[in-house]
Amino acid sequence: MALALEMPMLVNAPVRHGDSLAVLIERAANGDTPAFEQIMIHSEQRVMAMTWRMLGNEADARDASQEVFLRVYKYLGRFRRDQEFFAWLYGITINVCRDFLKKRQSDTSRFVQFGDDQEEVTQSIATESADAEQSLIQTQQHELIAKAMTSLPFKERASIVLRDVEGFSTEEVAQIMNSSATTVRSQISSARKKIRTYCQQHLHRFDEGGRNEL
């Protein structure tokens, strides 16, 4: 993914192969643009995946990802060595996604579809099958859960994506969300219940509709 960032291109020695992320961060914070570009290469896929999961479409995800790295470039000097970089990065990503969602609040009819990288969210419900009918059912289940995700309040959605999809611990999610572990546990529990209820209600309506057509 190529992100066009308007940053000054400094004349520096090329980044050495094998430089650790910590070294790259230190160099980038001191104005080494090639080092920052290496940080982008190292993390842009994760940022893009997160923004897509939170915003639901590629166009917004790309715009948000670019904004994330602009903010990272601007605030990298504030990053502390005792912090976990990706936790700090996801904190910025969550804030950017929140800003994007606020901008499009008026467009409530927008349908959000998730890509193939959302399979983790649906593994407990949908199973792979070569059979065409089963594939159709699986697709419908993916779409149903995707719709359920869009119905969640922002903090619940962010918490469940970070915990169940990205694999962060509850404590790490709390750090990213600038919250407490107790609050995050409550948000995740609430999100799971709402997704389950949403799916059950819509599957029940589908069953009733099918019987009425017979």
Beta strands, then each sheet from edge to edge (+ up, - down):
end
